[in-house]
């Protein structure tokens, strides 16, 4: 087997001209056209689909997790922030928590692995995991695309049940504007 260095040697011009004669350019399919946003992620809104629905309370941790607590203050959804997803880079693996697991605030409930690094996902508040986003096992990159979307196709991590202790812990977390200021100060 050839080493990488050997396989990267320059192709002789005569060999290159033979290749182009043997396979005309029209034979190769055109590359897909892509359009990318030129808006820096720091200027994009935090919520992929605008503000969270009426009655949801969204809070953030200093470790860049978020929780959407429903109006009943008994159930919610947990995930990582857009800021964390951008910092991680392309996510290649997500370790999800076990359904039924009870965790205290700050306990690891999962992990994400990217091409740059790996990081734990911590529980923003004390809670019990009731459902996990199994779609992330097949498509971990969803976390990069829509990390703060708690819909069916979004990058949320787990749905949780919350007790009174969890609701009280929620009060110490950051709201959206406070979190924006926090991440802006981390960038400098």
ZILIN-V903070 format. One record per residue. SS is DSSP state (H for helix, E for strand, L for the rest). Layout:
ss->[SS/SS]
This chain:
ss->[L/L/L/H/H/H/H/L/L/L/L/L/H/H/H/H/H/H/H/H/H/H/L/L/H/H/H/L/L/L/L/L/L/L/L/L/L/L/L/L/H/H/H/L/L/L/L/L/L/L/L/L/L/L/L/L/E/E/E/E/L/L/L/L/E/E/E/E/E/L/L/L/L/L/E/E/E/E/E/E/L/H/H/H/H/H/H/H/L/L/E/E/E/E/E/L/L/L/L/L/L/E/E/L/L/L/L/E/E/E/E/E/E/E/L/L/L/E/E/E/E/E/L/L/L/L/E/E/E/E/E/E/L/L/H/H/H/H/L/L/L/H/H/H/H/L/L/L/L/L/L/L/L/L/L/L/L/E/E/E/E/L/L/H/H/H/H/H/H/H/L/L/L/E/L/H/H/H/H/H/H/H/H/H/H/H/H/L]
